[in-house]
Amino acid sequence: MKNKNRNFTHTLIIMIVVAGLLTLGMMILQNIRDNNDTYVTIDVDSLELVQFEKPKDGDPIAIVETTLGEIRFVLYPDYSPNAVKNFTELADSGYYDGTYFYHSDSGVYSSAGSKQKDGDYTHGNACERIERELNQNLWSFKGAVCCATTDFDRSFKEMLLGGGTYYCGSRISFLNTIDFTDELKEQMRASNTSEELTEAFIEHGGIPNFAQQMTVIGQVYEGMDVVEKLASLESSNDGNYKIPKDDIMIISAKTDIYSSEEKAE
């Protein structure tokens, strides 16, 4: 009987120890996972909101002609080199000519660059596997041009500890803005880590919940009225996208160099 009690006590102690280790392990894993979910470190003291700077002579730009008008935006190869290179090569090859705007979301943003009206694209193609590039100086402000996410890879270890690799590709999104209500402004100001960044969103507009989630390749400096129209198209929801009822197209897209003299003419 004593041996049975001793064995039971021994087994109970082992179970308690194992349960404690498992609990501790889960706590450690959760802590690591939370840390790994931070993809870019923001240094508020060195923050530069470059998207509000006017284009300078020699800056690379893109000119996109749509069925609703022309959009011009400055490109940021210094911050998103691989995505800008991918976009530039596609644009200059004529890839975007005749592609669809496949998503228009309630005045907030639109997405374009698909050969198919439903937003489908060629999975696995090299131009769709560009690793996401995030930078503390690029944000989802109104007028930002972003590359749509195409894929997400993670190893078994990353499934446990957090992390992974996001990819973007050929399709692009033109951001308009959410409605910054007084309540939202109050919440943002109460929880902000950078007053400058918070006030920039409130003053200029944008989509804060997209911040540091998508690769930003450019900022619109001409044609914001077109961006606003593209975000507010009559559309129908197919479960994936809000597809415009009318065929709204990119007629042509090309890259160039900004010239203030040309603008003056």
C-alpha positions in Angstrom: 0.0 0.0 0.0 2.9 2.3 0.9 4.5 1.6 -2.5 1.2 2.4 -4.3 1.0 5.7 -2.4 4.6 6.5 -3.1 4.2 5.7 -6.8 1.0 7.9 -7.0 2.7 10.8 -5.2 5.7 10.4 -7.5 3.5 10.4 -10.6 1.5 13.4 -9.4 4.7 15.4 -8.8 6.0 14.6 -12.3 2.6 15.7 -13.8 2.7 19.0 -11.9 6.3 19.7 -12.9 5.5 18.8 -16.6 2.4 21.1 -16.5 4.4 23.9 -15.0 7.1 23.5 -17.7 4.5 23.5 -20.4 2.9 26.6 -19.0 6.3 28.4 -18.7 7.1 27.3 -22.2 3.9 28.7 -23.6 4.5 32.0 -21.8 8.0 32.2 -23.3 6.7 31.3 -26.8 4.1 33.9 -26.5 6.6 36.5 -25.5 8.9 35.6 -28.4 6.0 35.5 -30.8 4.9 39.0 -29.8 8.5 40.3 -30.3 8.8 38.6 -33.7 5.6 40.2 -34.9 7.3 43.6 -35.0 8.7 43.8 -38.5 10.3 47.2 -38.4 11.7 49.2 -35.6 10.5 52.8 -35.5 12.9 55.5 -34.1 10.7 58.5 -33.6 13.7 60.8 -33.2 14.9 60.1 -36.7 11.5 59.9 -38.4 11.3 61.6 -41.8 7.9 62.0 -43.4 9.3 62.1 -46.9 5.9 61.7 -48.6 5.0 65.3 -47.8 8.1 66.6 -49.7 7.6 67.9 -53.2 9.3 66.0 -56.0 12.7 67.3 -57.0 14.3 67.5 -60.4 15.7 64.1 -61.2 13.4 62.1 -59.0 12.0 58.9 -60.5 8.2 59.1 -61.2 5.4 57.0 -62.6 2.7 58.3 -64.9 -0.4 56.1 -64.9 -3.2 57.0 -67.4 -6.6 55.5 -66.3 -10.0 55.7 -67.8 -10.9 58.3 -65.2 -7.8 60.4 -65.7 -4.0 60.6 -65.1 -2.1 59.9 -61.8 1.5 60.9 -61.3 3.5 59.7 -58.3 7.1 59.9 -57.1 8.9 56.6 -56.6 11.1 55.6 -53.6 13.9 53.3 -54.8 16.0 54.2 -51.8 13.4 52.8 -49.4 11.8 50.0 -51.4 14.4 49.1 -54.0 13.2 45.7 -55.1 9.5 46.6 -55.3 10.2 49.8 -57.2 12.5 47.9 -59.6 9.8 45.3 -60.2 7.2 48.0 -60.8 9.5 50.0 -63.1 10.4 46.9 -65.2 6.7 45.9 -65.6 5.5 49.4 -66.4 8.2 50.1 -69.0 7.5 46.7 -70.6 3.9 47.6 -71.1 2.6 45.1 -68.6 0.1 47.4 -67.1 -1.4 48.6 -70.3 -5.0 47.4 -70.5 -5.2 46.0 -67.0 -8.1 46.3 -64.6 -9.0 48.1 -61.4 -10.3 45.1 -59.6 -11.2 46.6 -56.2 -12.8 49.8 -55.0 -13.4 50.0 -51.3 -16.0 52.5 -50.1 -14.0 55.6 -50.8 -11.0 54.3 -48.8 -8.7 52.8 -51.5 -8.6 51.1 -54.9 -6.4 48.3 -56.4 -5.3 47.8 -59.9 -2.9 46.1 -62.3 -4.7 42.8 -62.8 -5.0 41.1 -66.2 -8.3 39.7 -64.9 -11.3 41.8 -63.8 -11.6 39.7 -60.6 -8.1 40.5 -59.5 -6.5 37.1 -60.2 -2.8 37.0 -61.0 -0.2 34.4 -62.0 0.8 32.8 -58.8 4.4 31.8 -58.4 5.7 34.1 -61.1 8.9 35.8 -60.1 7.4 39.3 -60.4 4.8 38.2 -57.8 7.4 37.1 -55.2 9.1 40.3 -54.1 9.8 40.3 -50.4 7.9 43.0 -48.5 9.9 46.1 -47.8 9.0 48.3 -44.8 10.6 51.5 -43.8 10.0 53.9 -41.0 9.9 56.8 -43.4 7.1 55.4 -45.5 3.5 55.3 -44.3 0.0 54.6 -45.5 -1.0 58.2 -45.9 -3.5 59.5 -48.4 -1.9 59.3 -51.8 0.4 56.4 -51.0 0.9 53.8 -53.7 1.4 50.4 -52.3 2.1 46.9 -53.6 -0.6 44.4 -52.8 0.5 41.3 -50.8 0.6 38.1 -52.9 1.9 35.4 -50.5 3.1 34.6 -47.0 5.7 31.9 -46.2 6.7 30.6 -42.7 8.7 27.7 -41.5 7.5 25.3 -38.7 9.7 27.2 -36.3 8.1 30.5 -37.3 4.7 29.0 -36.8 5.7 28.4 -33.2 7.7 31.5 -32.5 6.1 34.0 -34.9 7.5 35.7 -38.0 7.5 34.7 -41.6 8.0 36.3 -45.0 5.4 38.4 -46.8 5.6 38.9 -50.6 4.1 41.5 -53.0 4.0 41.7 -56.7 2.6 43.4 -59.8 -0.7 44.7 -58.4 -0.8 48.1 -56.8 -3.2 50.0 -54.5 -3.9 53.8 -54.5 -4.8 54.9 -50.9 -7.4 57.5 -50.3 -8.5 57.8 -46.6 -10.7 56.6 -43.9 -13.0 59.0 -42.1 -11.2 60.5 -39.1 -14.0 61.1 -36.7 -13.6 63.1 -33.5 -13.7 59.9 -31.5 -11.0 58.3 -33.6 -8.8 61.3 -33.4 -9.1 61.2 -29.6 -8.2 57.5 -29.5 -5.2 58.0 -31.7 -3.9 60.9 -29.7 -4.4 59.0 -26.4 -2.5 55.9 -27.6 0.2 57.5 -29.9 3.9 56.8 -29.7 4.7 59.6 -32.1 2.8 62.9 -31.9 4.2 63.9 -35.3 3.0 60.7 -37.0 -0.4 60.8 -35.4 -1.0 64.4 -36.4 0.2 63.7 -39.9 -2.5 61.0 -40.3 -5.1 63.3 -38.9 -4.1 66.3 -41.0 -3.4 64.6 -44.3 -5.6 61.5 -44.1 -4.8 57.9 -44.9 -5.4 54.4 -43.6 -3.6 53.9 -40.2 -4.4 50.2 -39.9 -2.4 49.6 -43.2 0.7 51.2 -41.5 3.8 49.1 -41.8 1.8 46.3 -43.4 2.4 46.9 -47.1 5.3 47.9 -49.3 5.0 51.6 -50.2 6.6 52.4 -53.6 5.4 55.9 -54.2 3.3 59.0 -53.3 0.8 60.7 -55.6 1.7 64.4 -56.3 -0.8 64.9 -59.1 -4.2 63.4 -59.8 -5.5 63.0 -56.2 -9.0 63.7 -57.6 -8.6 60.6 -59.7 -7.5 58.6 -56.7 -10.6 59.7 -54.8 -12.9 58.7 -57.7 -11.2 55.3 -58.1 -11.8 54.5 -54.4 -15.5 55.3 -54.7 -16.7 53.3 -57.7 -19.9 51.4 -57.8 -18.9 47.8 -57.1 -20.1 44.4 -56.2 -18.5 42.1 -53.6 -17.5 38.7 -54.8 -16.2 37.6 -51.4 -12.6 38.6 -52.2 -12.8 42.1 -53.7 -15.3 44.8 -54.3 -15.1 44.6 -58.1 -16.2 47.8 -60.0 -19.3 47.2 -62.1 -17.9 49.2 -65.0 -14.6 48.2 -66.6 -12.2 50.8 -65.2 -8.7 50.3 -66.7 -5.1 51.4 -66.6 -4.7 52.6 -70.2 -0.9 53.0 -69.9 1.8 53.1 -67.2 5.3 54.3 -67.7 8.2 55.7 -65.6 10.1 58.9 -66.2 12.2 61.6 -64.4 10.6 64.6 -62.7 11.3 68.0 -64.2 10.0 71.2 -62.7 10.6 72.9 -66.0 8.2 70.5 -67.7 5.6 71.1 -65.0 6.0 74.9 -65.5 5.2 74.5 -69.2 
